[in-house]
Amino acid sequence: MRWKIEEFFKTLKSGCCVEQCRLNTATKLTKMITLKSIIAFKLMYMTKMAALCPEATCTDVLSKIEWQTLYCRIQTTSRLPEHPPQCFRQ
């Protein structure tokens, strides 16, 4: 399990940029790390899914609101596609 824990903290640190956040209270810091931990876990899970099941869609990992929010953020648009994107296609 040590390797998975190391991978999680690397994802949290590099993928979620947790070290760049400069919060001034423990409460704010705890809330931010909690949210970013969920994101780091989902990133690791999607990476694993992509390797094991490349034909899977994003809805196998993300809720409807999660994939829609990510789609709008990444594509810089407010228009959603009719169907969820095929995230793991290589």
C-alpha positions as CSV (number, residue, x, y, z in Angstrom):
1,M,0.0,0.0,0.0
2,R,2.9,2.3,0.5
3,W,3.3,2.9,-3.3
4,K,-0.4,3.8,-3.6
5,I,-0.1,6.2,-0.7
6,E,3.0,7.8,-2.4
7,E,1.1,8.0,-5.7
8,F,-1.9,9.7,-3.9
9,F,0.3,12.4,-2.3
10,K,2.1,13.0,-5.6
11,T,-1.3,13.5,-7.3
12,L,-2.5,15.7,-4.5
13,K,0.7,17.7,-4.6
14,S,1.4,17.9,-8.4
15,G,-2.0,17.3,-10.0
16,C,-4.1,19.3,-7.5
17,C,-1.4,22.0,-6.7
18,V,-2.1,21.7,-3.0
19,E,1.2,23.3,-2.1
20,Q,0.4,26.5,-4.0
21,C,-2.6,27.3,-1.8
22,R,-1.8,29.8,0.9
23,L,-4.7,29.8,3.4
24,N,-4.4,31.6,6.7
25,T,-6.6,29.4,9.0
26,A,-6.6,25.7,9.8
27,T,-10.3,25.4,9.0
28,K,-9.9,26.8,5.5
29,L,-6.8,24.6,4.9
30,T,-8.6,21.5,6.1
31,K,-11.6,22.2,3.8
32,M,-9.3,22.8,0.8
33,I,-7.3,19.6,1.4
34,T,-10.5,17.6,1.9
35,L,-11.9,18.8,-1.5
36,K,-8.5,18.3,-3.3
37,S,-8.2,14.8,-1.8
38,I,-11.4,13.8,-3.4
39,I,-10.2,15.2,-6.7
40,A,-6.9,13.4,-6.4
41,F,-8.6,10.1,-5.7
42,K,-10.9,10.6,-8.7
43,L,-7.8,11.4,-10.9
44,M,-6.1,8.2,-9.7
45,Y,-9.2,6.2,-10.3
46,M,-9.7,7.6,-13.9
47,T,-6.0,6.8,-14.6
48,K,-6.6,3.2,-13.5
49,M,-9.8,2.9,-15.5
50,A,-8.1,4.2,-18.6
51,A,-5.5,1.4,-18.3
52,L,-8.0,-1.3,-17.6
53,C,-11.0,-0.3,-19.6
54,P,-10.3,2.3,-22.3
55,E,-13.8,2.0,-23.8
56,A,-15.4,3.3,-20.5
57,T,-17.1,6.7,-20.5
58,C,-16.6,9.5,-18.0
59,T,-19.9,8.6,-16.4
60,D,-18.4,5.4,-15.1
61,V,-16.2,7.5,-12.7
62,L,-17.9,11.0,-12.5
63,S,-21.4,12.0,-11.7
64,K,-23.4,14.0,-14.2
65,I,-22.7,17.3,-12.6
66,E,-19.0,16.5,-12.2
67,W,-18.4,15.7,-15.9
68,Q,-20.5,18.7,-17.0
69,T,-18.6,21.1,-14.8
70,L,-15.3,19.7,-16.0
71,Y,-16.4,19.8,-19.7
72,C,-17.4,23.5,-19.4
73,R,-14.2,24.4,-17.6
74,I,-11.9,22.6,-20.0
75,Q,-13.7,23.6,-23.2
76,T,-14.3,27.1,-21.9
77,T,-18.0,27.0,-23.0
78,S,-21.4,26.8,-21.3
79,R,-22.8,24.5,-24.1
80,L,-22.9,20.9,-23.2
81,P,-22.7,18.0,-25.6
82,E,-25.8,15.7,-26.0
83,H,-23.8,12.7,-24.7
84,P,-21.0,12.5,-22.2
85,P,-17.5,12.5,-23.7
86,Q,-15.6,9.3,-24.1
87,C,-12.9,10.2,-21.7
88,F,-10.6,7.2,-21.8
89,R,-10.3,6.8,-25.6
90,Q,-6.7,6.5,-26.5
